[in-house]
Structure formats: structure tokens, C-alpha cells
């Protein structure tokens, strides 16, 4: 499967760029992290490709229902 064959996921809200002072700041409860379900990500597939920083990663669900991310 190539990244051009898969539908695009809805864009997650993009956080503001961290400044050096904020880079080490902990996550605050007033701004919850975006959450995705594996059903939404995988769309009835056992394996998908994720492109990040010019590299392709594979996310797959194992026979024991665990997630594995590989480069």
C-alpha cells in the first residue's frame, strides 16, 4: 500500500510552536490532547502507512491485538 492509495485522515488541531522556554513544559489538563481510535485510523485494515518528516512508518495490529510502529 502506498500513501497515495490511502484516504487522508482529518487534520488534527495543530498546537502552537513551542518556544525554548515552553519546550519542556508539561501538558496541561485545560488543553486535552487529540484522541483517535484505532478503528478511525485503521479503517478496517490491519496495517497502515504513516508519513512523518519525509519517512514512511507502518502501524500494524498484531494477532494479539497489540500495536507495532516500525520505520
Backbone torsions as a table, in degrees:
resi	resn	phi	psi	omega
1	UNK	NA	131.0	177.5
2	UNK	-103.8	155.5	-177.3
3	UNK	-60.4	-22.3	178.9
4	UNK	-77.6	-16.7	-179.1
5	UNK	-85.4	-15.4	-174.6
6	UNK	-101.2	143.6	177.8
7	UNK	-69.3	150.4	179.6
8	UNK	-73.9	141.5	175.2
9	UNK	-78.7	153.2	174.9
10	UNK	-61.2	142.6	-177.2
11	UNK	-68.2	133.2	175.4
12	UNK	-78.7	150.0	176.1
13	UNK	-57.2	133.9	-177.9
14	UNK	-91.3	123.9	177.7
15	UNK	-71.2	157.8	176.0
16	UNK	-64.4	149.9	178.5
17	UNK	-64.1	136.3	-178.5
18	UNK	-75.1	137.0	173.3
19	UNK	-89.2	161.8	-179.5
20	UNK	-54.0	-36.9	-180.0
21	UNK	-70.4	-32.7	-177.3
22	UNK	-91.1	-9.4	-174.8
23	UNK	-59.6	-34.7	-179.6
24	UNK	-94.6	3.6	-177.8
25	UNK	-68.3	141.4	179.2
26	UNK	-76.3	157.0	176.2
27	UNK	-65.6	139.3	-179.3
28	UNK	-105.4	145.1	-178.0
29	UNK	-65.3	-20.9	-179.5
30	UNK	-74.3	-12.4	175.7
31	UNK	-124.5	89.2	-178.0
32	UNK	-66.6	148.2	176.7
33	UNK	-71.0	147.8	173.5
34	UNK	-62.9	142.8	179.9
35	UNK	-125.2	134.4	178.8
36	UNK	-122.7	145.9	175.0
37	UNK	-90.3	153.0	176.2
38	UNK	-65.5	-31.7	177.6
39	UNK	-61.9	-40.8	178.7
40	UNK	-69.4	-38.5	179.4
41	UNK	-73.5	-46.4	-171.1
42	UNK	-81.9	-25.4	178.7
43	UNK	47.9	56.5	178.6
44	UNK	64.3	21.2	176.0
45	UNK	-108.8	155.3	175.8
46	UNK	-92.0	-13.9	-177.4
47	UNK	-148.8	138.3	175.9
48	UNK	-134.8	164.2	174.4
49	UNK	-108.1	140.6	177.9
50	UNK	-124.7	126.2	177.7
51	UNK	-95.9	128.7	179.0
52	UNK	-143.8	125.0	176.5
53	UNK	52.0	40.5	176.8
54	UNK	81.1	1.7	178.6
55	UNK	-113.9	152.3	177.9
56	UNK	-104.1	127.9	176.7
57	UNK	-115.9	152.2	176.7
58	UNK	-112.8	129.4	174.5
59	UNK	-111.3	123.5	-179.2
60	UNK	-134.7	155.2	175.9
61	UNK	-101.0	125.4	-178.2
62	UNK	-80.8	174.7	176.2
63	UNK	-63.2	-25.1	178.4
64	UNK	-92.1	12.0	177.2
65	UNK	65.4	32.7	174.5
66	UNK	-101.8	157.4	177.1
67	UNK	-99.4	137.0	175.8
68	UNK	-130.1	128.5	176.7
69	UNK	-113.0	122.7	-179.5
70	UNK	-128.3	154.1	177.5
71	UNK	-92.5	NA	NA
